[in-house]
Amino acid sequence: MLERDPKDFNSRFNLGLVRIDEKDYKNAIGQLSDATEIDSARPDAHMFLGVAFLQTGDLDRAARELSKTLALGGRQYPIAHYYAHVFLRQGRRDMAKAELEPYLKDSPSDDRAAEARSMLEKLK
């Protein structure tokens, strides 16, 4: 599909997700960056782009993309709050706490909730 239409959001987005699943984060970043250029209003693309940046250690870009996710998607993407541990890695404890609390409020029984509670306890 990309050969016929290189500006197809869904093809870029889905290929980016496949690359994340394969742990090929560099290529995931390329595909998801292209997807966000095609449609910058899609919070899901920003979220997965943030995850890929987090996996490569690019904390500033990860934080920026995850913040965009929350600004665009609001409560629809509570998992973006979970990835607040990017702020912990940056030494921004207050920001991490401010993100983990709404994650636990919105997703108290999510698979990652126990880990989030543990991180939050360490921040108190």
C-alpha positions in Angstrom: 0.0 0.0 0.0 2.8 2.4 0.8 4.2 2.1 -2.7 0.9 3.3 -4.1 0.2 5.9 -1.5 3.1 6.9 0.7 0.9 9.4 2.5 -1.5 6.7 3.8 -1.8 7.2 7.6 -3.0 3.8 8.4 -0.3 2.0 6.5 2.4 4.1 8.2 0.8 3.8 11.6 0.3 0.0 11.4 3.9 -0.5 10.1 5.1 1.5 13.0 3.2 -0.8 15.4 4.7 -3.9 13.8 8.2 -2.4 14.2 7.5 -1.8 17.9 6.3 -5.3 18.2 9.6 -6.5 16.6 11.5 -4.1 18.9 12.9 -2.3 15.9 12.4 1.1 17.5 14.5 3.1 15.1 12.3 2.1 12.1 9.2 2.4 14.3 10.1 6.0 15.0 10.5 6.6 11.3 7.1 5.2 10.4 5.3 6.8 13.3 6.9 10.2 12.7 5.7 10.0 9.1 2.2 9.0 10.4 2.1 12.0 12.7 3.1 14.3 9.9 0.2 13.0 7.8 -2.3 13.4 10.6 -0.9 15.2 13.7 -4.3 15.1 15.5 -4.2 11.3 16.1 -3.3 10.7 19.8 -2.6 7.0 19.2 0.2 7.8 16.8 1.8 10.2 19.3 1.5 7.7 22.1 3.3 4.9 20.2 5.9 7.3 18.9 6.5 8.4 22.5 6.9 4.7 23.5 9.4 4.1 20.7 11.4 7.2 21.8 11.3 6.0 25.4 12.7 2.6 24.3 15.6 4.3 22.5 16.4 6.5 25.5 15.4 9.7 23.8 13.6 11.0 26.9 12.9 14.5 25.8 11.1 13.4 22.6 9.3 10.6 24.5 8.0 13.1 27.1 6.9 15.5 24.3 5.0 12.9 22.4 3.3 11.4 25.5 2.2 14.9 26.5 0.8 15.4 23.0 -1.1 12.2 23.4 -2.7 13.4 26.6 -3.5 16.9 25.2 -5.2 15.3 22.1 -6.8 12.2 23.6 -7.5 13.2 27.2 -8.9 10.4 29.2 -9.1 8.1 26.2 -5.4 7.2 26.6 -4.8 6.7 30.3 -1.8 4.5 29.4 0.1 7.5 28.3 0.1 8.6 32.0 1.7 5.3 32.9 4.7 6.0 30.8 5.4 8.9 33.2 8.4 6.9 34.3 10.1 8.9 31.5 10.0 11.8 34.0 11.6 9.6 36.7 14.4 8.9 34.3 14.8 12.6 33.8 14.8 13.3 37.5 11.5 15.1 37.3 9.8 13.4 40.3 6.9 15.9 40.6 5.9 15.4 37.0 6.1 11.6 37.3 3.8 11.8 40.4 1.4 14.1 38.6 1.1 11.6 35.8 0.9 8.4 37.8 -1.9 9.5 40.0 -4.4 10.0 37.1 -3.3 6.8 35.5 -4.2 4.9 38.7 -7.4 6.7 39.0 -8.5 5.9 35.5 -7.0 2.4 35.3 -6.8 0.9 38.8 -6.9 -2.7 37.6 -4.8 -2.4 34.5 -1.9 -4.8 34.0 0.6 -2.1 34.9 -1.3 -0.7 37.9 0.8 -2.6 40.5 4.0 -1.3 39.0 2.6 2.2 38.9 1.5 2.0 42.5 5.0 0.9 43.5 6.6 3.8 41.6 4.2 6.2 43.2 5.0 4.9 46.7 8.7 5.5 46.0 7.9 9.1 45.1 6.2 9.9 48.4 
